[in-house]
Amino acid sequence: MGKTMARVDVSAEICGMKIEPAVMNASGIFSFVPVLKRLREHFGALVTKSIGYREREGYENPVFAQLSEKDYINAVGLPNPGYRAMLEELLDAYPLGKPLIVSVFSSSIAEMREMVSEMQYACDAFEINFSCPHPRPGERIGKALGSDPIAVEAFVDAAKRSCRKPVIAKLSRSIDNLEEVARTCWDAGADAISATNTIGPTHSGTPRIRWPVLSNVEGGLSGPGIKEKGLESVRIIRKSVPEIPIIGMGGISSGRDIVEYVKAGADAVAMGTAFDLKSTGQVGEFMEWIVEDLRKEMDKEGAKRLKDLRRMP
Ligand SMILES: Cc1cc2nc3c(=O)[nH]c(=O)nc-3n(C[C@H](O)[C@H](O)[C@H](O)COP(=O)(O)O)c2cc1C
């Protein structure tokens, strides 16, 4: 590592949390706390799988598939042990030594209040999943909730009033009113916004494989094929709410991708699909490479701190 590169600062500060490096895992990737604990040295912050009020089974396999070189699709169905079991795991591990963000979802305000109020002493922030694109028919969670500004306002406000930890709203490029929903999140008191979740619902057939590859038939796209959607969502949110911290994601797999996200308006980023098929050991090596690659790219841009990139074309 050259002398200049050593001085490059790849950290970010979001909602009073120091995120170093400014790269976290996306929710749903390395879902549970013991794995997050093993990986903590490599990420700036760790995010759990989305947790609901009660135990929930996911969809049957197959739940994840690669459709083409750049396109991945999943419909896992939000399997989780319910918040009380999750709280046990969190209490065993907290504090983790890095900011720990618990992703939550519910269709009920009362459940959301209880979850954040009970789990707040075992984590550093919450991320509300307003963006999963494949709930069960008739279920008002994820994107079904996150496209309704009135519901978003009520859930963000309820979460903020029920805990003393930062609340991040996770949104999707798959909604038509992202600009309006982002503004609503800010007005309701959200401390940050993350985007994008997977893109969909998308049919899991391909021109080559016509039948659906997922048991749920429809799923959400992730990986390099959605990078433009992720960047677009960051630009829309940044334009709509110039002040809000943004965690950008969707198709990131190199230092250059991170630079693009920061230039689009992100303060930090998250990565998911890039870890596909990697063992826990390989994830550590890959993250070392990512941070090194980011440093090189920042050096090329003449940026000493990540946020310097925000002012660059
Ligand atoms: C297998 C899988 C499971 C996921 N589970 C969740 C989840 O539980 N909650 C959530 O908010 N997002 C979930 N996501 C979405 C990711 O957090 C991320 O927003 C999306 O995959 C885009 O980033 P990527 O292209 O780097 O994967 C999941 C994605 C994948 C691939």
The ligand as a MOL file (V3000), in Angstrom:
LIG
                    3D

  0  0  0     0  0            999 V3000
M  V30 BEGIN CTAB
M  V30 COUNTS 31 33 0 0 0
M  V30 BEGIN ATOM
M  V30 1 C -30.9970 -14.1110 -0.5820 0
M  V30 2 C -31.4090 -12.7020 -0.2580 0
M  V30 3 C -32.1430 -12.4510 0.9080 0
M  V30 4 C -32.5200 -11.1350 1.2240 0
M  V30 5 N -33.2270 -10.8970 2.3820 0
M  V30 6 C -33.5430 -9.6130 2.7160 0
M  V30 7 C -34.2110 -9.3300 3.9510 0
M  V30 8 O -34.4930 -10.2130 4.7720 0
M  V30 9 N -34.5060 -8.0300 4.2240 0
M  V30 10 C -34.1910 -6.9870 3.3680 0
M  V30 11 O -34.4820 -5.8260 3.6740 0
M  V30 12 N -33.5380 -7.2330 2.1960 0
M  V30 13 C -33.2190 -8.5100 1.8630 0
M  V30 14 N -32.5440 -8.7580 0.6880 0
M  V30 15 C -32.1810 -7.6140 -0.2000 0
M  V30 16 C -30.7290 -7.1640 0.0350 0
M  V30 17 O -30.5710 -6.7080 1.3530 0
M  V30 18 C -30.3330 -6.0430 -0.9700 0
M  V30 19 O -31.1710 -4.9240 -0.7330 0
M  V30 20 C -30.4790 -6.4500 -2.4330 0
M  V30 21 O -30.1120 -7.8000 -2.6150 0
M  V30 22 C -29.6260 -5.5720 -3.3770 0
M  V30 23 O -28.2390 -5.6680 -3.0930 0
M  V30 24 P -27.2390 -6.6970 -3.8780 0
M  V30 25 O -27.4790 -6.5050 -5.3450 0
M  V30 26 O -25.8760 -6.3030 -3.4240 0
M  V30 27 O -27.6140 -8.0780 -3.4340 0
M  V30 28 C -32.1600 -10.0620 0.3580 0
M  V30 29 C -31.4190 -10.3310 -0.8120 0
M  V30 30 C -31.0400 -11.6220 -1.1240 0
M  V30 31 C -30.2260 -11.8660 -2.3740 0
M  V30 END ATOM
M  V30 BEGIN BOND
M  V30 1 1 1 2
M  V30 2 1 2 3
M  V30 3 2 2 30
M  V30 4 2 3 4
M  V30 5 1 4 5
M  V30 6 1 4 28
M  V30 7 2 5 6
M  V30 8 1 6 7
M  V30 9 1 6 13
M  V30 10 2 7 8
M  V30 11 1 7 9
M  V30 12 1 9 10
M  V30 13 2 10 11
M  V30 14 1 10 12
M  V30 15 2 12 13
M  V30 16 1 13 14
M  V30 17 1 14 15
M  V30 18 1 14 28
M  V30 19 1 15 16
M  V30 20 1 16 17
M  V30 21 1 16 18
M  V30 22 1 18 19
M  V30 23 1 18 20
M  V30 24 1 20 21
M  V30 25 1 20 22
M  V30 26 1 22 23
M  V30 27 1 23 24
M  V30 28 2 24 25
M  V30 29 1 24 26
M  V30 30 1 24 27
M  V30 31 2 28 29
M  V30 32 1 29 30
M  V30 33 1 30 31
M  V30 END BOND
M  V30 END CTAB
M  END
